[in-house]
Amino acid sequence: MTETTTDLHSIAVIGAGGKMGMRVSNNLARTAHPVAYVENSPAGRERTIAAGRELTEAATAVADADIVVLAVPDLALGAVTAELVPQLKSGAIVLTLDPAAAYAGLLTTRGDVIQAVAHPCHPSVFLERTTKEEWADTFGGIAAPQDAIAAIESDDPVKRAIVEATVRAIYAPVIDVHWVTVKQLAQLEPTLVETVACMIGSLLNEALDEAVHTMGVPEAAARSILYGHTQVALANGLRGDNPFSDACLIAMDYGRESIIKEDWKKIFRDDELDKNLARMLHLDRIAR
């Protein structure tokens, strides 16, 4: 999507000096959108000013904003939206960067304020990187292209276009923006990518540690064979680039029987998603 002057919309970034807030702000500062940066913490305010950006008080920033980006932790979103949503102009968009609080119903809403969520996919393991900068950017939002997932609770194509333009700006460079429902985004994040993929990444590190520190395998040898085989495992398992050998399939079956619970797919059920989000958000349960 190529921006023209007619596509510009006003943006307020809440939490502009935090970890994600700085990433978002760095990218927005490269666009022509009028952006107001809001930060309460002293350290965050210092980071924002050091980056050459002016700070704006929250009430002033959100009063005329077409879209308000909430770059704050999930646990703070309830209080932040309770304070800010009543101050927004009619038709404004509230964009959160993670679906947990939105799906759990923790956000303050208004009938004339539109709720949207967007999350970065991060650069794919299969991305064809061509520069050192792209190889160094494993998170995304700097040099390596990535996709993004977005949801919006509105059928208005103008509002959707504003969200997409903002998403492409804050996560740039972006290849595609995939549209889903808020619930589907929650099924992807955390269930698919944090509960499964991130857990497996951590498990690989635990297995590496076991091989090196318990079994006594030289660390360089263990890392080398694990890193290489992880790429093969992902390419074969996710893309079917090559078939696993018969012996490997037998070892994979042993691993599944020894490590994976038979009922593991229950994590995709609605009640299990609620349990997972309740734990993440420090709640007794998800109330609907």
Buried (B, 14 or more C-beta within 10 A) or exposed (E): EEBEEEEBBBBBBBBBBBEBBBBBBBBBBEBEBBBBBBBBEEEBBEBBBEBEBEBBEBEEBBBEBBBBBBBBBBBBBBEBBEBBBEBBEEEBBBBBBBBBBBBBEBBBEBEEBBBBBBBBBBBBEEBEBEEEEBEEBEEBBBBBBBBBBBBBBBEEEEBBEBBBBBBBBBBBBBEEBEBBBBBBBBBBBBBEBBBBEEEEEEEBEEEBEEBBEEEEBEEEEBBEEBEEEBEEBEBBEEEEEEEBEEEBEEEEEEEEEEEEEEEEEEBEEEEBBBBBBBEBBEBEEBEE
